[in-house]
Amino acid sequence: MKKNMYDILRDTGIELKRYDQGTEKTKCPECQPPHKLSDNPLSVTIEGENAVWNCHHCGFKGTTATATNFVTPPRKTYTTPSIPEEKYTPSSLYSYFAERGISKETVIEQGIYAEDAWIALPYYDENKKVVNIKYRTKSKKFKQSPNAKRTLYNYVNAYDKDTVIFVEGEIDALVLIDCGYKNVVTLPDGAPKEAKFNEKDARFTALENCPLQATKIVLFLDNDEAGKSLHAELAHRFGKDRCWYVDYPANCKDANDILLMHGASAVKAAIDKAQPYPVDGLYRANEYYGNVLDLFNGNYTKPIEVGYPNLDEIYKVLKGTFHVVTGIPNHGKSSFLDQMLIKISENHNWRYCLYSPEHSTAMHLRRLAQMRLRKAFDEGFVNRMTKEELQEGLKWIDERFYFIETKDTIPDIDHILDIAKGSVLKHGCDALIIDPYNEVSAKRNGNEIDASRKNGKREDEHIRDFISKCKRFARVHDVVVWIVAHPTKLPKENNGSYSPPTAYDISGASHWSNQSDAILTVHRNFDDNSIRVITRKIREQGLYGKIGEAKFLYDHKDRQFVEEESNDIVDFSKWSN
């Protein structure tokens, strides 16, 4: 028996307020991402007796039109722990917390109790239901309820607050609660040893399960290496524009240290003096004194090398920067950029979000698979990959590449950046690639540009705003943004060839040249069948490159651009883009 549209939507986990004809936005049952509760990323359109849905955050999509006997997608199930009716609360329990400056009243309020040698700290959801119990001993051994849902500690008191304080561990959370701050949360699994921005890191599952409405998140984390790693992870996921940081008094590692050494007033003062990340705005020079000392001592995020010795001499990649790749059509700029992405991911395990509409995603995957496997995809080649090798190559690519697709319309930059933000928050992507720029729709005054360009901004104004948005995205989310931009039509030389385009040959030239952090030109030389990779601009020369060029030849057998000194080079003319 065919189910009706309303039953199918409910079985899928989609809940609407009206179920009327038209479009309504709601929560996505698949991702429930850590964004504002008011942000409903799932668009559901009802037409007649059918509905279509699409999540602008995770890509979850479907329709009731093709459903017959609809089977609910499998969902992760959790075990709900139970709390004993009569909690064991010996005096030693209260003494343990008193030694840490935490009152008996707070311990009781939080429902904390003892179970043998374990201290039990219940985790509640927004409905005040217990979903997990964290256990710890006095000797700092930890465990949690088996198969419990990972949530934020004290989420029940913080989920709907405009400001949330993020600490590292339940003890610090209790300290702040005792000091009068109810809007405090912590992860159940502690801090990572180093920031890897890995989507598969289970310790951050609680962020997906517990979306925060807060527009201001104060990071009050441990003042040690693990705390700094967690600091970087959370700022990366929430966006630096939402995050504030806390300075510590001397010799204090965490909030509990501040309380014991200096009292509750010092804890409150640290929170009151929290500073926003310097994303935008006006700041005093002394706010950067520590940053300058870090630069002086070499303690800063280093640019990474691509992995080609000659290219690495002139070009390195630094997060938070905006790069442009240009070149004449069919000279290999997109292919060379793809190979760089593969190489960087092999060396540094980076992940990418790509908007590349000039080729189908399947064709793009074909090219990436060839570059990853160093083998031909098509029949007729001795060095052709096997089906098993292709599957292994695609598995590797699947773990590192995420594709933006909009089948019906050409998206504007705001839409692309919104999806890319989801890739950073949910999947830990390290870079956004838009290839090419001219496939991004320009909207002016809310309408798409008309052919005569009579309305709204001029093209150069649009390019300026486009670059500004991309640069801000790179800074806020600490990622690299690569843009492929075609040059304007170039005149031929007397011999019929073209000179390598400069930054000023790109349409809207002055903005590309002035606003970019790095500009690469990829140029094919038909005389010796080589590829020249030329750095036209490096903003911070000496830090992540210099003006120069590296020469590559194409190894047809291995489907690779290789630096000129390498052996086994065959005719570049056999290569196709």
Summary of the structure (lengths in Angstrom):
residues: 577
radius of gyration: 27.3
end to end distance: 50.7
largest distance: 93.5
contacts: 1745
relative contact order: 0.08
helix: 32%
strand: 22%
